């Protein structure tokens, strides 16, 4: 499970120390155990439901607005090359 936590942290670009990795691995194991328990439930004949609040959802009007500052966005990027985002050629194991 710690290998999974390390890989998720790497993808999310989060630095975790060994104690955090262990804590996250325990939490992930608990979440997965709860999901396994939910999968055991018999939901045959139960219609899917959801609650979005009162009324219907209306799409927001698509209005033009000011763009983000390119320099600020590039400063926040993990890797930049010649003014563009630099990304790995391919992901390994994802």
N, C-alpha and C positions, 0 to 999 in steps of 0.2 A: 504494500500500500504506500510506503514512503517513496518508492520509485514513481508511482502515479502522482503523488503530491509534488515531487521535484519537477516532473514533466509539466504539470499544470502551472506551477510557479514560473517555469522557464517560458512557457507560452505567454503567460500574462506579464512577463518581465517583472516579477516580484522576487526580491531577495529574501529568503527565509533562512534563519539559523537552524541548527539541528533540533533545538527544543521546539521551535515553531513547526518544523516539519512533523515532529512526533505528535504534537497537539492536533495539527490539521489532519494527519492520517487517522487519528482516533475519531475525530469528528466526522470525517468522510465515511469511516466504517459504520458509525452510528446511523448516518443518513442512508447509506445503502441497505443496512439491516431493516430500517423502517420502510424503505421502498419495497424490499422483498416481502415484508409483512403485508403491505397494501396489495401486492400482486396476488396474494393468496385469497383475497376477497372474491366472493362470487357476485359479479355484477350483471349476470345474465338477466335481461329484461329491464334493467334500470336505464331509463333514458339519460343521455348526457345533459348536464345542466351547467349553467354559469350565471354569475351575477355581475352585471356591469352598472348597476344603479338604476335609477328611475328613467323611463323613457328610452329613446333610441339614441345611438351614437351618430352624430352628424360629422362628416369630415370637416376639418378645419379649412378655411379658405386659403388657397395657395397665393400668398402675396409676396411680391419681391421685397427683399431686404438687403441691407449692407452685408457684404461678404466678410469673412474673418480676415484678419491681418496676416498676410502670407508669411512675413518674417516671424511673427509670434508663433504661428503654427509650426514652422520649421524648427524653431527653438525647442519646441516640446517633443519633436520627433526623436525616437531613439537613434535613428541613423539617417543621414542625409548625404547625397552626392550630387554635385552640380545643380543644386536647387530642387532636387526631387527626393521623395522618400526612397530610401534604400531598404529593400526587403530581401530575405533569403530567396534563392532560386526555387527551392522546394522544401517542404517540411518533412521531417523524418518521424515516422510513426504516428502522424496525425491524420 
